[in-house]
Amino acid sequence: MLNISFGKQLMIWLTVVVGLTFAMPNGFYGRVEAHNDALAKPAELISAGLTQDDIDAQVAGWPSFLPSGLVNLGLDLRGGAHLLVEVQMADVYESFMEGFWPTVRDALAAERDVTGGVTRVENGPADELRVRINNAAGMDRAFQIVRGLAQPLVTLAGAGGTNIDVSVNGTTLIIRLSDAERQAMVDRTMAQTLEIIRRRIDEVGTREPTIQRQGADRVLVQVPGVGSAQEIIDLLGTTAQLTFNAVVGTTGNPDDRAGVGNFIAPSVDQEGLYYTLETIPVVTGEDLENAQLDFDQNGSPAVSFRFNTSAARKFGDFTLNNIGSPFAIVLDDEVISAPTIQSHIPGGSGIITGNFTSEEATNLAVLLRSGALPAELTFLEERTIGPELGQDSIEAGQIACIVAAIAILVYMLLSYGLFGVFANIALTINVGLIFALLSIVGATLTLPGIAGIVLTIGMAVDANVIVFERIREELKTAKGPARAIELGYEKAMSSIIDANITTFMTALILFFAGSGPVSGFAVTLIFGIMTSVFTALFVTRSLISMWFARARPKTIEV
C-alpha cells in the first residue's frame, strides 16, 4: 500500500498540474482581465477611447493556449454599488384597472336600455374597479356582461381560471383581480423588471453584476466597478426605446442609403439581415399595456399584446391599410421581430405567431414588455463601496492568508520535520486547487469567502496531523517504517472521512439556507474541504511514497 503504482501517481500529479494551471491566471489578474475584455467587448473598448492596436496588445498580453478563467471579485473586494429595490405592484394593478375600464364601459353602454347607464365610483381602492348601475333591475344583466369580459389565464401548463372576479354590492359592481391573476401579474412584472434592469446594467459594461429577485416584489442589484450608487439609480430611471415601425425593405448592407425619413436597423435573429424602416414609428413601447405568452388557433405558442386606447386606434388604422406587409418590432434600434400583418387588428390587441417554442415565446413577450419599467421602483437600500475600500479588503485578506500560512508552515515543520515539509507542500497545492475550482465554476470571491480560505488553511493540515500521529503510534510498537506509514494511513482514513463529511454537510446547509456573505463563505469552505482531503490522502502520501522509494530509510522520525 505504501508503494503507489505509476498509474495512480500519474493521475494524482496530472490532477495537480491541471488544477494549478487553471489557478495560474489569478496570479496575473489585471493582465488576464484585460485580455478577456479585449476578446469579449472590443466595440465597447473602442468607444471608450482605445485603439485597435491597444486592443490587440491586450489580447496578446496572455497566451491563448492557457486558461483565462478568473475568480470573480465580489462587491466588497472590487468596490461598486449595492441597491435593494422594491417594485410597486400597486401601480401595476391600478394600471390594469385603468386600461380595463373603457372595455367595461363600452360593453355596458351597448345595453344602456337595460342598465340605465353606468357611473364609475372613483373612491374605491386602486386595485378595484367599482361601477354603479343606474337601473337596479338591470344588475343581473350587467353582472353577466362583465363576467363575460373575464379572460382565461394562459400558462405553460394550459388554461385555468380567469383574470378577474366580479361581485355585487347593492347597485355597484365590484371588479377585482383574481388571486391567480395577481400572482401571474407579479411573476410577469418581476420577470419584466429583472430583464429591463439586466439589459440596462449590461449597457454600462460592468463585470459580473448580481441581479436577482428577493422575496415577492424586491430586486437585489449589486454592480461592481461603478463609482456610486447614484449612477445606477440614474441608469434605472432611463427608458429603453421600443417602437413599432413600418418596413420599407430589407438589405444585407448596413451602409446602404435608407432614404429620406427612413433608417436601417439590424435583425437580432438573422445575422447579416438589415431592415429599412420608417423613422416615425406607428406606436411606441410607452403605448404597450401588456404582452404575454399565448397560443394560436393550432395550439402553438405565440405572443399576444395589447395597446392603450389611443395607440390601439392608430395601430388598427395602420394594419387595415397594410394587410400583407411586414411591420417591425424595434428594441434599442434592433429588430427583434418583423411579422407580416395578416388582417385588420382592431381594438389594440394582436397576436404574433411563428415557429416558437414556449420558452422562445415567453422570452419574446418579456422583450416586448421591457421597453419601459412596468412600475415605479422604490430604492429601499443603497450603498457605495469605494474601490479603495475593496482594495483594502483584498490586502487585509492577503495578509491574513499569509500570516495563517506562515504560522501553519512553521508549526508543521517544527512538529513533524521532513514529514511536515511534505504537508506544507500539499498545503500550498491545496490553496492553488481552491482557486482553480473557483475559477472553473466562475464563483464570486467575497470578503467572507477569503475568511473561508483562511479557515481552510488551518483545517487543511488536520488530516495530515491525524495521519502523522497514527504513524508515531505505530512506530512505538516496533513495526518497520514502511508498515508504520501504511497502517497510519489505513487507521486514520475513517476519522478523516467522517470529520470532513460532517463539515461538508454543514457547509452545504450554509450554502443553500444562507445568502450573500454566508453563501460566499460556504462556497470556499466546500471547495476547501474537497481539496484538503485530496491533498492529505493523495498528494502527501504520494510525496512520502516517492521519498521512501528513493531513500529506503531503516528508521524514520515523525
C-alpha positions as CSV (number, residue, x, y, z in Angstrom):
1,M,0.0,0.0,0.0
2,L,2.9,2.4,0.6
3,N,4.3,2.0,-2.9
4,I,1.7,3.7,-5.1
5,S,1.5,2.4,-8.7
6,F,2.8,4.5,-11.5
7,G,-0.7,4.9,-12.9
8,K,-2.1,6.3,-9.7
9,Q,1.0,8.6,-9.3
10,L,0.4,9.9,-12.8
11,M,-3.3,10.6,-12.1
12,I,-2.5,12.4,-8.8
13,W,0.1,14.7,-10.3
14,L,-1.8,15.2,-13.5
15,T,-4.7,16.5,-11.4
16,V,-2.4,18.8,-9.5
17,V,-0.8,20.2,-12.7
18,V,-4.2,20.8,-14.4
19,G,-5.6,22.4,-11.2
20,L,-2.6,24.7,-10.8
21,T,-2.8,25.6,-14.5
22,F,-6.4,26.8,-14.1
23,A,-5.4,28.7,-10.9
24,M,-2.5,30.4,-12.5
25,P,-4.4,33.3,-14.3
26,N,-5.4,34.6,-10.9
27,G,-1.7,35.4,-10.2
28,F,-1.8,37.8,-13.3
29,Y,-5.3,39.2,-12.6
30,G,-5.0,42.6,-14.3
31,R,-3.3,41.2,-17.4
32,V,-5.8,38.3,-17.9
33,E,-8.8,40.6,-17.2
34,A,-7.7,43.0,-19.9
35,H,-7.2,40.1,-22.2
36,N,-10.7,38.7,-21.6
37,D,-12.2,42.2,-22.0
38,A,-10.4,42.7,-25.3
39,L,-11.8,39.5,-26.7
40,A,-15.3,39.9,-25.3
41,K,-16.0,43.6,-25.7
42,P,-13.8,45.2,-28.4
43,A,-16.5,47.6,-29.6
44,E,-17.0,48.9,-26.1
45,L,-13.3,49.4,-25.6
46,I,-13.1,51.3,-28.9
47,S,-16.0,53.6,-27.8
48,A,-14.1,54.2,-24.6
49,G,-11.1,55.6,-26.5
50,L,-8.9,52.6,-27.1
51,T,-7.4,52.0,-30.5
52,Q,-7.3,48.7,-32.3
53,D,-3.6,48.4,-31.6
54,D,-4.3,48.8,-27.8
55,I,-6.9,46.0,-28.0
56,D,-4.5,43.7,-30.0
57,A,-1.8,44.4,-27.3
58,Q,-4.3,43.4,-24.6
59,V,-5.2,40.2,-26.4
60,A,-1.6,39.3,-26.8
61,G,-0.9,40.0,-23.1
62,W,-2.0,36.5,-22.2
63,P,-1.2,33.3,-24.2
64,S,-4.4,32.0,-25.9
65,F,-3.4,28.4,-25.2
66,L,-3.6,28.9,-21.4
67,P,-6.8,29.0,-19.4
68,S,-8.1,32.6,-18.9
69,G,-10.8,32.0,-16.3
70,L,-10.6,34.2,-13.2
71,V,-12.2,34.2,-9.8
72,N,-14.8,36.9,-9.9
73,L,-14.3,39.5,-7.2
74,G,-17.4,40.4,-5.2
75,L,-18.7,43.8,-4.5
76,D,-16.8,44.1,-1.2
77,L,-13.5,43.4,-2.9
78,R,-13.8,45.3,-6.2
79,G,-16.0,48.2,-4.9
80,G,-19.2,49.3,-6.5
81,A,-22.9,49.9,-5.8
82,H,-25.4,47.9,-3.8
83,L,-29.1,48.6,-4.2
84,L,-32.2,46.9,-2.9
85,V,-35.2,47.9,-5.0
86,E,-38.9,47.4,-4.3
87,V,-41.3,47.2,-7.3
88,Q,-44.6,49.0,-6.6
89,M,-47.1,46.3,-7.6
90,A,-50.0,48.6,-6.7
91,D,-49.1,50.7,-9.7
92,V,-49.4,47.6,-11.9
93,Y,-52.8,46.7,-10.5
94,E,-54.0,50.3,-10.9
95,S,-52.7,50.5,-14.5
96,F,-54.6,47.3,-15.4
97,M,-57.8,48.6,-14.0
98,E,-57.4,51.9,-15.7
99,G,-57.0,50.1,-19.0
100,F,-59.9,47.7,-18.3
101,W,-62.4,50.5,-17.5
102,P,-63.0,51.5,-21.2
103,T,-63.7,47.9,-22.0
104,V,-66.3,47.6,-19.2
105,R,-67.8,51.0,-20.1
106,D,-68.3,50.2,-23.8
107,A,-69.7,46.7,-23.0
108,L,-72.3,48.1,-20.6
109,A,-73.1,51.1,-22.9
110,A,-74.2,48.6,-25.6
111,E,-77.1,47.7,-23.3
112,R,-77.9,51.1,-21.9
113,D,-81.7,50.4,-22.2
114,V,-81.3,47.6,-19.6
115,T,-78.7,49.1,-17.3
116,G,-79.9,52.7,-17.4
117,G,-76.3,53.8,-17.9
118,V,-73.3,53.3,-15.6
119,T,-71.1,55.5,-13.5
120,R,-67.6,54.7,-12.3
121,V,-67.2,55.1,-8.5
122,E,-63.9,56.9,-8.0
123,N,-63.3,56.4,-4.3
124,G,-62.6,52.7,-4.5
125,P,-59.2,51.0,-3.9
126,A,-56.6,51.4,-6.7
127,D,-56.7,47.7,-7.5
128,E,-60.5,47.6,-7.8
129,L,-63.0,48.9,-10.4
130,R,-66.4,49.9,-9.0
131,V,-69.2,50.6,-11.4
132,R,-72.6,51.9,-10.3
133,I,-75.6,50.6,-12.3
134,N,-78.3,53.3,-12.6
135,N,-81.1,50.8,-13.1
136,A,-81.2,48.3,-10.3
137,A,-83.4,46.0,-12.3
138,G,-80.6,45.6,-14.9
139,M,-78.0,44.5,-12.3
140,D,-78.2,40.8,-13.2
141,R,-77.7,41.6,-16.9
142,A,-74.8,43.9,-16.1
143,F,-73.2,41.2,-13.9
144,Q,-73.4,38.7,-16.8
145,I,-71.9,41.2,-19.3
146,V,-68.9,42.0,-17.1
147,R,-68.4,38.3,-16.2
148,G,-68.2,37.7,-19.9
149,L,-65.3,40.1,-20.2
150,A,-63.1,37.8,-18.0
151,Q,-60.2,36.3,-19.9
152,P,-58.9,32.8,-19.2
153,L,-55.5,32.6,-17.7
154,V,-52.9,31.0,-20.1
155,T,-49.8,29.4,-18.7
156,L,-47.2,26.9,-19.9
157,A,-49.4,24.2,-18.3
158,G,-52.5,25.4,-20.2
159,A,-55.6,27.5,-19.4
160,G,-57.1,27.6,-15.9
161,G,-59.1,30.3,-14.1
162,T,-59.9,33.8,-15.2
163,N,-58.2,37.1,-14.7
164,I,-61.0,38.9,-12.8
165,D,-63.5,38.3,-10.1
166,V,-66.9,40.1,-10.2
167,S,-69.2,40.7,-7.2
168,V,-72.3,42.8,-6.5
169,N,-72.8,45.2,-3.6
170,G,-76.2,46.8,-3.8
171,T,-76.3,48.6,-7.2
172,T,-72.5,48.5,-7.5
173,L,-70.4,46.0,-9.5
174,I,-67.0,45.4,-7.8
175,I,-64.4,44.1,-10.2
176,R,-61.2,42.7,-8.7
177,L,-58.1,40.9,-9.9
178,S,-58.4,37.2,-9.2
179,D,-55.7,35.7,-6.9
180,A,-54.3,33.7,-9.8
181,E,-54.1,36.8,-12.0
182,R,-52.4,38.7,-9.2
183,Q,-49.8,36.0,-8.8
184,A,-49.3,35.8,-12.6
185,M,-49.1,39.6,-12.8
186,V,-46.4,39.7,-10.0
187,D,-44.4,37.0,-11.8
188,R,-44.7,38.8,-15.2
189,T,-43.9,42.1,-13.7
190,M,-40.8,40.8,-11.8
191,A,-39.6,38.9,-14.8
192,Q,-40.0,42.1,-16.9
193,T,-38.3,44.3,-14.2
194,L,-35.4,41.9,-13.9
195,E,-35.0,41.8,-17.7
196,I,-35.1,45.6,-18.0
197,I,-32.6,46.1,-15.1
198,R,-30.3,43.5,-16.6
199,R,-30.4,45.0,-20.0
200,R,-29.7,48.4,-18.7
201,I,-26.9,47.3,-16.3
202,D,-25.3,45.4,-19.2
203,E,-25.1,48.6,-21.2
204,V,-22.6,50.1,-18.8
205,G,-20.2,47.2,-19.4
206,T,-19.8,46.2,-15.8
207,R,-18.3,42.8,-14.8
208,E,-20.4,40.1,-13.2
209,P,-23.3,42.2,-11.8
210,T,-25.7,40.5,-9.4
211,I,-29.3,41.0,-10.3
212,Q,-31.7,38.7,-8.5
213,R,-35.2,38.6,-7.2
214,Q,-35.6,38.7,-3.4
215,G,-39.0,37.8,-2.0
216,A,-42.2,38.6,-3.8
217,D,-41.5,42.2,-5.1
218,R,-37.9,43.1,-4.4
219,V,-34.7,43.0,-6.5
220,L,-31.2,43.0,-5.3
221,V,-28.7,44.8,-7.6
222,Q,-25.0,44.7,-7.0
223,V,-22.8,46.3,-9.6
224,P,-19.0,46.0,-9.1
225,G,-16.8,48.7,-10.5
226,V,-19.1,51.8,-10.6
227,G,-18.3,55.0,-8.7
228,S,-21.5,55.5,-6.9
229,A,-25.0,54.0,-6.3
230,Q,-26.5,57.2,-7.8
231,E,-25.1,56.2,-11.2
232,I,-27.1,53.0,-11.2
233,I,-30.2,54.9,-9.8
234,D,-29.9,57.3,-12.7
235,L,-29.4,54.4,-15.2
236,L,-32.5,52.6,-14.0
237,G,-34.5,55.8,-14.3
238,T,-34.0,56.0,-18.0
239,T,-36.4,54.5,-20.6
240,A,-35.3,51.9,-23.2
241,Q,-36.8,52.6,-26.6
242,L,-39.4,50.2,-28.0
243,T,-41.1,51.1,-31.3
244,F,-43.3,49.6,-33.9
245,N,-42.2,50.8,-37.4
246,A,-43.3,50.3,-40.9
247,V,-40.9,48.2,-43.0
248,V,-39.7,49.8,-46.3
249,G,-37.5,46.9,-47.3
250,T,-34.5,44.7,-46.4
251,T,-30.9,44.7,-47.2
252,G,-27.7,42.9,-46.5
253,N,-25.5,46.0,-46.3
254,P,-25.9,48.3,-43.3
255,D,-24.2,51.1,-45.3
256,D,-27.0,51.3,-47.9
257,R,-28.8,54.6,-48.3
258,A,-32.0,54.4,-46.3
259,G,-33.7,57.3,-48.0
260,V,-35.4,60.4,-46.6
261,G,-37.4,59.7,-43.5
262,N,-36.0,56.1,-43.1
263,F,-33.3,54.4,-41.1
264,I,-31.6,50.9,-41.2
265,A,-31.7,48.6,-38.2
266,P,-30.1,45.1,-37.8
267,S,-32.1,42.0,-37.2
268,V,-31.4,40.3,-33.8
269,D,-32.3,36.7,-35.0
270,Q,-30.8,36.7,-38.5
271,E,-27.2,37.8,-38.8
272,G,-26.4,39.9,-41.8
273,L,-30.0,40.9,-42.3
274,Y,-30.9,44.6,-42.0
275,Y,-34.3,46.3,-42.3
276,T,-35.0,49.7,-43.8
277,L,-37.7,51.3,-41.6
278,E,-39.7,54.5,-41.5
279,T,-38.2,56.8,-38.9
280,I,-41.6,57.8,-37.4
281,P,-43.0,54.8,-35.5
282,V,-46.6,53.7,-35.8
283,V,-46.7,53.3,-32.0
284,T,-44.1,53.1,-29.2
285,G,-43.5,50.9,-26.3
286,E,-44.9,53.6,-24.0
287,D,-48.3,52.7,-25.5
288,L,-47.9,48.9,-24.8
289,E,-50.0,47.8,-21.9
290,N,-49.1,44.1,-21.9
291,A,-47.6,41.2,-23.8
292,Q,-47.7,37.6,-22.7
293,L,-47.4,34.0,-23.7
294,D,-50.5,32.8,-25.6
295,F,-51.4,30.1,-28.1
296,D,-52.8,30.4,-31.6
297,Q,-55.7,28.5,-33.1
298,N,-53.5,25.5,-33.7
299,G,-52.3,25.3,-30.1
300,S,-48.8,26.6,-31.0
301,P,-47.0,29.1,-28.7
302,A,-47.5,32.7,-29.7
303,V,-47.3,36.1,-28.1
304,S,-50.4,38.3,-27.5
305,F,-50.1,42.1,-26.9
306,R,-52.4,45.0,-26.1
307,F,-52.0,48.7,-26.6
308,N,-53.8,51.5,-24.8
309,T,-56.8,53.2,-26.3
310,S,-55.2,55.9,-28.4
311,A,-52.4,53.6,-29.7
312,A,-55.0,50.9,-30.4
313,R,-56.8,53.3,-32.8
314,K,-53.5,54.2,-34.6
315,F,-52.4,50.6,-34.8
316,G,-55.8,49.5,-36.1
317,D,-55.7,52.1,-38.9
318,F,-52.2,51.1,-39.8
319,T,-53.0,47.3,-40.0
320,L,-56.1,48.0,-42.0
321,N,-54.1,49.9,-44.7
322,N,-51.1,47.5,-44.7
323,I,-52.5,43.9,-44.9
324,G,-49.8,41.6,-46.3
325,S,-47.0,43.9,-45.4
326,P,-44.5,43.4,-42.5
327,F,-44.0,45.7,-39.6
328,A,-41.0,45.7,-37.3
329,I,-40.8,45.5,-33.5
330,V,-37.7,47.5,-32.7
331,L,-36.0,47.4,-29.4
332,D,-33.0,49.7,-28.8
333,D,-32.6,50.2,-32.6
334,E,-32.6,46.4,-33.3
335,V,-35.4,44.5,-34.9
336,I,-36.4,41.7,-32.6
337,S,-39.3,40.6,-34.8
338,A,-40.9,41.5,-38.1
339,P,-44.2,39.7,-38.5
340,T,-46.5,40.1,-41.5
341,I,-49.9,41.7,-41.0
342,Q,-52.4,39.0,-41.8
343,S,-55.6,41.0,-41.2
344,H,-57.0,44.2,-39.7
345,I,-56.2,44.3,-35.9
346,P,-58.9,46.5,-34.2
347,G,-59.1,47.1,-30.5
348,G,-55.3,47.4,-30.0
349,S,-54.8,43.6,-29.4
350,G,-52.9,41.3,-31.6
351,I,-51.0,38.1,-31.7
352,I,-47.6,37.3,-33.0
353,T,-47.3,33.8,-34.4
354,G,-44.3,31.8,-35.7
355,N,-42.3,28.7,-35.1
356,F,-41.9,29.5,-31.4
357,T,-41.2,27.1,-28.6
358,S,-42.9,28.1,-25.3
359,E,-39.6,29.4,-24.0
360,E,-39.0,31.5,-27.1
361,A,-42.5,32.9,-27.0
362,T,-42.1,33.8,-23.3
363,N,-38.7,35.4,-23.9
364,L,-40.2,37.5,-26.8
365,A,-43.1,38.6,-24.6
366,V,-40.6,39.7,-21.9
367,L,-38.6,41.6,-24.5
368,L,-41.8,43.3,-25.8
369,R,-42.6,44.4,-22.3
370,S,-39.1,45.5,-21.5
371,G,-39.3,48.9,-23.2
372,A,-40.3,50.6,-20.0
373,L,-40.4,49.7,-16.4
374,P,-43.8,48.3,-15.5
375,A,-44.0,50.1,-12.2
376,E,-42.2,52.6,-10.1
377,L,-39.1,51.4,-8.3
378,T,-38.5,52.4,-4.7
379,F,-34.9,52.2,-3.5
380,L,-35.1,50.8,-0.1
381,E,-31.3,50.5,0.4
382,E,-28.3,52.0,-1.4
383,R,-24.7,51.7,-0.5
384,T,-21.5,52.6,-2.3
385,I,-18.3,50.7,-1.6
386,G,-15.3,52.6,-2.9
387,P,-12.6,50.8,-4.8
388,E,-10.0,51.8,-2.2
389,L,-12.1,50.1,0.5
390,G,-12.3,47.0,-1.7
391,Q,-8.5,47.1,-2.3
392,D,-8.0,47.4,1.5
393,S,-10.2,44.3,1.9
394,I,-8.1,42.4,-0.6
395,E,-4.9,43.4,1.1
396,A,-6.2,42.5,4.6
397,G,-7.3,39.2,3.2
398,Q,-3.9,38.6,1.7
399,I,-2.2,39.5,5.0
400,A,-4.5,37.1,6.9
401,C,-3.8,34.3,4.5
402,I,0.0,34.9,4.5
403,V,0.1,35.1,8.3
404,A,-2.0,31.9,8.7
405,A,0.1,30.1,6.1
406,I,3.4,31.0,7.7
407,A,2.2,30.0,11.2
408,I,1.0,26.6,9.9
409,L,4.1,26.0,7.8
410,V,6.4,26.8,10.8
411,Y,4.3,24.7,13.1
412,M,4.3,21.7,10.8
413,L,8.0,21.9,10.2
414,L,8.9,22.1,13.8
415,S,6.4,19.4,14.8
416,Y,7.0,16.8,12.1
417,G,10.3,17.6,10.5
418,L,10.6,16.2,6.9
419,F,7.0,14.9,7.1
420,G,6.0,18.5,7.9
421,V,7.7,19.6,4.7
422,F,5.6,17.2,2.8
423,A,2.5,18.5,4.5
424,N,3.5,22.1,3.7
425,I,3.9,21.3,0.0
426,A,0.5,19.7,0.0
427,L,-1.0,22.8,1.8
428,T,0.4,25.1,-0.9
429,I,-1.1,22.9,-3.6
430,N,-4.3,22.9,-1.7
431,V,-4.7,26.7,-1.8
432,G,-4.0,26.7,-5.6
433,L,-6.6,24.0,-6.2
434,I,-9.2,26.1,-4.3
435,F,-8.6,29.0,-6.7
436,A,-8.7,26.6,-9.6
437,L,-12.2,25.4,-8.6
438,L,-13.4,28.9,-8.0
439,S,-12.1,29.9,-11.5
440,I,-13.6,26.9,-13.3
441,V,-17.1,27.3,-11.9
442,G,-17.0,31.1,-12.2
443,A,-17.7,31.6,-8.5
444,T,-17.5,35.0,-6.9
445,L,-15.0,35.6,-4.1
446,T,-16.2,37.8,-1.3
447,L,-14.6,39.0,1.9
448,P,-16.3,36.2,3.9
449,G,-15.0,33.9,1.1
450,I,-11.5,34.9,2.0
451,A,-12.3,34.1,5.6
452,G,-13.3,30.6,4.4
453,I,-9.9,30.2,2.7
454,V,-8.1,31.3,5.8
455,L,-10.1,28.8,7.8
456,T,-9.4,26.1,5.2
457,I,-5.6,26.8,5.6
458,G,-5.9,26.0,9.2
459,M,-8.1,22.9,8.6
460,A,-6.1,21.6,5.7
461,V,-3.4,20.2,7.9
462,D,-5.8,18.4,10.2
463,A,-5.8,15.3,8.1
464,N,-2.1,15.2,8.0
465,V,-1.8,15.7,11.7
466,I,-4.1,12.7,12.3
467,V,-2.1,10.5,9.9
468,F,1.3,11.6,11.3
469,E,0.1,10.9,14.9
470,R,-1.1,7.5,13.9
471,I,2.3,6.8,12.3
472,R,4.0,7.8,15.5
473,E,1.9,5.3,17.5
474,E,2.6,2.5,15.0
475,L,6.4,3.2,15.3
476,K,6.2,2.8,19.0
477,T,5.0,-0.8,18.5
478,A,8.4,-1.7,16.9
479,K,7.0,-2.0,13.4
480,G,9.1,-1.1,10.4
481,P,8.8,2.3,8.9
482,A,7.0,1.1,5.7
483,R,4.5,-0.8,7.7
484,A,4.0,2.0,10.2
485,I,3.3,4.5,7.4
486,E,0.9,2.1,5.7
487,L,-1.0,1.4,9.0
488,G,-1.0,5.1,9.8
489,Y,-2.9,6.0,6.6
490,E,-5.3,3.0,6.9
491,K,-6.3,3.7,10.6
492,A,-6.6,7.5,10.0
493,M,-8.8,7.1,6.9
494,S,-12.1,6.7,8.7
495,S,-11.5,9.6,11.1
496,I,-10.6,11.9,8.3
497,I,-13.6,11.0,6.1
498,D,-16.1,11.3,9.0
499,A,-14.8,14.6,10.2
500,N,-14.8,16.1,6.7
501,I,-18.2,14.7,5.7
502,T,-19.8,16.4,8.8
503,T,-18.1,19.7,8.0
504,F,-19.1,19.3,4.3
505,M,-22.8,18.8,5.3
506,T,-22.7,21.9,7.5
507,A,-21.2,23.9,4.6
508,L,-23.9,22.7,2.2
509,I,-26.6,23.8,4.7
510,L,-24.9,27.2,4.9
511,F,-24.9,27.5,1.1
512,F,-28.5,26.5,0.5
513,A,-30.0,28.2,3.6
514,G,-27.8,31.3,3.7
515,S,-27.4,34.2,1.2
516,G,-24.9,36.9,0.4
517,P,-21.9,36.7,2.8
518,V,-22.9,33.4,4.3
519,S,-23.2,31.8,0.9
520,G,-19.8,33.2,-0.2
521,F,-18.2,31.7,2.9
522,A,-19.8,28.4,2.3
523,V,-18.6,28.1,-1.3
524,T,-14.9,28.5,-0.4
525,L,-15.4,26.2,2.6
526,I,-16.9,23.5,0.4
527,F,-14.1,23.7,-2.1
528,G,-11.5,23.8,0.7
529,I,-12.8,20.6,2.2
530,M,-12.7,18.8,-1.1
531,T,-9.1,19.9,-1.9
532,S,-7.8,19.4,1.6
533,V,-9.0,15.8,1.6
534,F,-7.5,15.2,-1.8
535,T,-4.1,16.7,-0.9
536,A,-3.9,15.0,2.5
537,L,-4.9,11.5,1.3
538,F,-3.2,11.5,-2.1
539,V,-0.7,14.3,-2.6
540,T,1.1,14.0,0.8
541,R,1.0,10.2,0.6
542,S,2.5,10.4,-3.0
543,L,5.3,12.6,-1.8
544,I,6.1,10.2,1.1
545,S,5.9,7.2,-1.2
546,M,8.4,8.8,-3.7
547,W,10.8,9.8,-0.9
548,F,10.6,6.4,0.7
549,A,11.2,4.6,-2.5
550,R,14.3,6.7,-3.2
551,A,15.8,7.0,0.4
552,R,14.9,3.5,1.7
553,P,15.4,4.6,5.4
554,K,15.8,2.0,8.1
555,T,14.2,4.2,10.7
556,I,12.1,7.4,10.4
557,E,11.2,10.2,12.8
558,V,7.9,11.9,12.6
